[in-house]
């Protein structure tokens, strides 16, 4: 997954938080993200997992409605991970 995918996903989470992957994917497709940033819709889910494991995002909760699959919502964390560059 590219740094562009992670950066765009992080910015979109910041804008819409708390947000789930399905909403984020749909929103980015309305921006035609696949055309100008070469980001494939399914890569948004991987980006969310990567950003969470990197400490940039935290799970906000998991929701279920009717017979739909569970949706985990994400939000920005208050702390930036220490990457040793400061």
N, C-alpha and C positions, 0 to 999 in steps of 0.2 A: 504494500500500500504506500502511496506517495505522501510526501510531506504536505503537498497541496490538498489532498483529501482530508488529512487530519486538521489542517489549518482552517479550511472552509467549514468543516464540521464543527470545530471548536467555536468559530465565530457565529455560526448559526445557533448553536446551543446557547451561547451568551445572549443572543438576540431574543430567543423564544423561551428560555428556561422557565420552569421545568418543561422538558420536551421529551417525547418518546421517539424512537428510531423511525417508526412508520410515518409520523407527522413530518419529521425532519427530511426523510427521503422524498415525500410528496412535495414539500416546500422547495427543496433544491431542484427538483425536476421542473417546477414552474419557472425557475430561474434559467432553465436550459443549461444546467451545470455540465451535463454530458457533452455539450457542444463546445463550450469555450474553455473548460478546465479539464476535459477528458476524464471526468469522474463518473464511474458507473454507479447506478443507483444502489446496488447491493453492497458496495464498498462502504457505505455510510455506517452500516452495522458493525463492520470490522473496525472502523475508525472510532466509533463510540467505545468499543471494548478496549482498544489500544489507549485511548485517552483516559479511560477509567483506570487501567492498570498503571499508567504513567503518573497518576495523581492529579490530572487536570480536571477530571469530572468525578462526580460521586452519584451513586444511585439515589434518587429522590423517593422512589417508591415503585410498587408494582400494582397495576390495576387490571381487573378483569371485568368485562361487560358482556352480558348475554353469552353467546357461544363463541365469542372471539378469543383468539389467543391472548395470553398475558402480555401486557405492555409495560416495560420498565421505563420510567422517566428518569432523566438525567439533569443535573445542574452543575454549574461551575463550582469548583472548590475555592475556598478562601485563600489557600496557600499555593504558591508555585513550588513545584518540586525543585530541590537543590541539585543542579546538574554540575556543580563544581566550577562554574564560570564566573561566579560573583566575586 
